[in-house]
């Protein structure tokens, strides 16, 4: 019985992972389309909270910080 419960919990957990990845990409895309730097940074930051492996969001956010002269936040 416990094997079935573990299997069900694992399936539920795995089912939620792609949702966060899709949501992260939505925030990333909004950041690309935005025109205000603060909002763009907020979108990229939210995308990274949802998917810390989204390298493109780190790159875009780093570039925005760089152009603002906030070099300590670039990395």
N, C-alpha and C positions, 0 to 999 in steps of 0.2 A: 504493500500500500504506500509506503514512504517513497518508493521508487517512482511511482506514478505522480505523486505530489511534486517531487523534485523535477521530474520531466515537464510537468505543467508549468511550474514556476520558471524553468529555463526557457520554455517556449514563449511565455509572456514577456520575459526580459528581452529575448532576442527580437520579438515583434516590435518593441518600442524603439530599438536602436535606429532603424532606417527613418523613422519619423523625425528624430532629432537631426539626422543628417540632412533630410529634406528641408527642415525648418531652418537649419544653419545656412543652407544654400540660398534660401529665400532672403534671409537677412544680408548675406553676402551680396546678392544681386541688387538689393535695395541700396546698399552702400555704393555699388558701382554706378547706379542711376542718380544718386543724390547730387545736389549741388552745394549744399552747405557742409563745410568741413566737419563741424562738430557732429552733425547728424551722421555723416559718413563714418566717422570714427566710432560712434555709438553703435551703428549697424554692424561694423566689422567686429567690435568687441562682443556684441551679443552672439554673433555667429561663432566666435571662438569659445564662448562659454558653452554653447551647445555642442560644438565639435572642435576640440582643441587640436586636432590633427589637420585642420583646414589651413594649409600653408599659404594659400593665396590670400587669405584674410590677414594673416600676419604681414605679408608683403605689402598689401595695400595700406593697412593701418600704419605700418612703419614709414612708408613713403609720405603719408599725410603728416605724421609727426615730424619727419625730416624737413619738409617744406615749411612747417611752422617754426622751425628752429628748436624744437623740443628733442634734442639729440639724446637725452637720457632715456626717453621713452621709446626710441626707435627699436632698440634691441629687446 
